[in-house]
Structures are given as structure tokens and as C-alpha cells.
Amino acid sequence: MTDAPAVMAIGLTTAEVAQRLVRDGPNTIGENCRRTRLAIPVEQVGSPLVLILVAASLVSLVVGDVVTAGIIVAIVAMSAALGL
């Protein structure tokens, strides 16, 4: 059995850190990247799959299948609530 080295170098060197800081800047999240609480559900409802589900619920209402329309709307609402 061989002896493992006492110290292992892990991570970036100080020179590499300084070079990346100059090249990429500090590791921060910009203010313009934040979404408001209202924007999140609006983005979810605007997705193509949700729009298809809403259309299906409208078709169900037109046909007279109120239960199916209610179930679809409930699923869309729960999905939007979970995404908050």
C-alpha cells in the first residue's frame, strides 16, 4: 500500500482566481435578473402546455363537460401555485 500525499492541492490557484476576476468580474447576481412575484405565475401561465390545457378546459365547457373543465383548471392552478 502506498502512502497518500499529506497535502492535496484542491481548487484554483491565487493567480487563476485573480485572472478570472479580471476576466469575468465578481460572482454576483445582477439586480435585473430578479423576477417579481407576479412575473413568475404569469410566465407559467404563458407556457405553451398551460395554454393548451386552458384551451382544452374551454372546449370542455363548450361541450358541456363542466367536471373535466374544472379538473383541468384546478391542475393549472395547482401547477402555478407550486411554482411560486
MODAKA-V663347 format. One record per pair of residues at least 24 apart in sequence whose C-alpha atoms are under 7 Angstrom apart, sorted by the first residue. I is the first residue (numbers start at 1). J is the second residue. Records with the same first field share a line. If there is no record, write none. Layout:
BEGIN
I=J + J
END
This chain:
BEGIN
40=84
41=80 + 84
44=80
50=76
END
